[in-house]
């Protein structure tokens, strides 16, 4: 019940807002970590340099992870242990190797972790549904235009 309330709280946020390119992603990260729990997946959409990994880094700190969080672009996946562990997948390289075994990547998204997936559009046919989707577009003036979508109440607790 509490997680459903938190998801509804996230869905009550503006669905579209602007953050300066050098602005703090902390409030956005805080809203995300309040809305998700183990077994949930967060989709992160946006161009290279939009701030997807930076947002995962902020979320990880708020979840008590002290290890450095880096982009898994070449490894495709990293898992970080902490009080609330996360799995961080970056599917960008799948565009070059679509024959990759998706089961290997799905194995990272367990019920014990909160999953963050960059470039989810490259795994739409096999990824689980997202609890939260964050789309970040960087405008010509350097503003991040953020759009949020929450699957409020989609998971039974």
C-alpha positions in Angstrom: 0.0 0.0 0.0 2.8 2.4 0.9 4.5 1.8 -2.5 1.3 2.5 -4.3 0.9 5.8 -2.4 4.5 6.7 -3.3 3.9 5.9 -7.0 0.7 8.0 -6.9 2.8 10.8 -5.4 5.3 10.5 -8.3 2.4 10.6 -10.8 1.2 13.8 -9.1 4.4 15.5 -10.0 4.4 17.6 -13.2 4.8 15.3 -16.1 7.0 17.7 -17.9 9.4 20.3 -16.5 12.8 21.9 -17.2 16.1 21.6 -15.4 19.1 23.8 -16.3 21.9 21.6 -17.8 24.0 22.4 -14.7 20.9 22.1 -12.4 20.6 19.7 -9.6 19.0 16.3 -10.5 18.5 15.6 -6.7 14.8 16.4 -6.5 14.1 14.2 -9.6 16.2 11.4 -8.1 14.4 11.7 -4.8 11.0 11.4 -6.4 12.2 8.3 -8.3 13.7 6.5 -5.3 10.5 7.2 -3.3 8.4 5.7 -6.0 10.2 2.5 -6.7 11.3 -0.6 -4.7 13.0 -3.9 -5.3 11.8 -5.6 -8.4 10.9 -2.3 -10.1 12.5 -1.1 -13.3 13.2 2.6 -14.3 13.5 3.3 -18.0 15.8 6.2 -18.9 15.4 7.7 -22.4 17.5 10.5 -23.9 20.4 11.2 -26.1 24.1 10.8 -25.3 25.0 13.4 -22.7 21.4 14.1 -21.6 22.2 13.1 -18.0 20.9 9.5 -17.7 23.9 8.1 -15.9 24.2 11.2 -13.7 20.6 10.6 -12.6 21.4 7.0 -11.8 24.4 8.2 -9.8 22.1 10.5 -7.8 19.6 7.7 -7.2 22.3 5.3 -6.1 23.6 7.7 -3.5 20.1 8.2 -2.1 19.7 4.4 -2.0 22.8 4.1 0.2 25.2 2.9 -2.5 28.7 4.2 -1.8 30.7 2.6 -4.6 31.4 4.8 -7.7 28.6 4.4 -10.2 29.8 4.5 -13.8 28.2 4.0 -17.2 27.9 0.4 -18.2 28.1 1.2 -21.9 30.8 -1.3 -22.7 30.0 -3.9 -20.0 26.2 -3.5 -20.6 25.4 -4.1 -17.0 26.6 -3.3 -13.5 25.2 -4.3 -10.1 25.8 -2.2 -7.0 25.3 -3.6 -3.6 23.9 -1.5 -0.8 21.0 -1.2 1.6 18.8 -1.1 -1.6 20.9 -2.6 -4.4 20.5 -1.6 -8.0 21.2 -3.0 -11.4 22.2 -0.5 -14.1 21.9 -1.6 -17.7 23.0 0.4 -20.7 21.6 -1.1 -23.9 23.2 1.4 -26.3 25.7 -1.2 -27.7 22.9 -3.7 -28.5 22.2 -1.6 -31.7 25.6 -3.1 -32.9 24.9 -6.6 -31.7 21.2 -7.4 -31.8 22.0 -11.2 -31.6 23.2 -10.9 -28.0 21.5 -13.2 -25.5 18.8 -11.1 -23.8 18.4 -13.7 -21.1 21.8 -12.8 -19.8 20.8 -9.2 -19.4 17.4 -10.0 -17.9 19.1 -12.0 -15.2 20.3 -8.7 -13.7 16.8 -7.4 -13.2 15.8 -9.6 -10.2 13.2 -9.0 -7.5 16.1 -8.1 -5.2 17.2 -5.0 -7.1 15.9 -1.7 -8.5 16.7 -1.8 -12.2 17.8 1.3 -14.1 17.8 0.8 -17.9 19.4 3.3 -20.3 18.3 3.1 -24.0 15.3 0.8 -23.2 14.0 1.2 -26.7 16.6 -1.3 -27.8 15.1 -4.0 -25.5 11.4 -3.2 -25.7 10.5 -6.6 -27.0 12.0 -8.4 -24.0 12.4 -6.0 -21.0 9.8 -6.1 -18.2 7.4 -3.1 -18.0 8.8 0.0 -16.4 7.5 1.3 -13.1 8.8 4.7 -14.0 10.0 6.1 -17.4 12.1 9.2 -17.5 12.7 11.0 -20.9 15.4 13.7 -21.0 15.8 16.0 -24.0 18.5 18.6 -24.1 17.4 21.8 -25.9 19.6 24.1 -27.9 19.9 26.5 -25.0 21.2 23.7 -22.7 18.0 23.1 -20.7 17.0 19.5 -19.9 13.4 19.0 -20.7 12.2 16.1 -18.5 9.1 14.0 -19.0 8.0 11.5 -16.4 5.6 8.6 -16.7 4.7 6.4 -13.8 2.8 3.1 -14.0 1.1 4.1 -10.7 -0.5 1.0 -9.1 0.7 -1.3 -11.9 2.4 -3.7 -9.5 0.6 -5.5 -6.8 2.4 -5.3 -3.4 
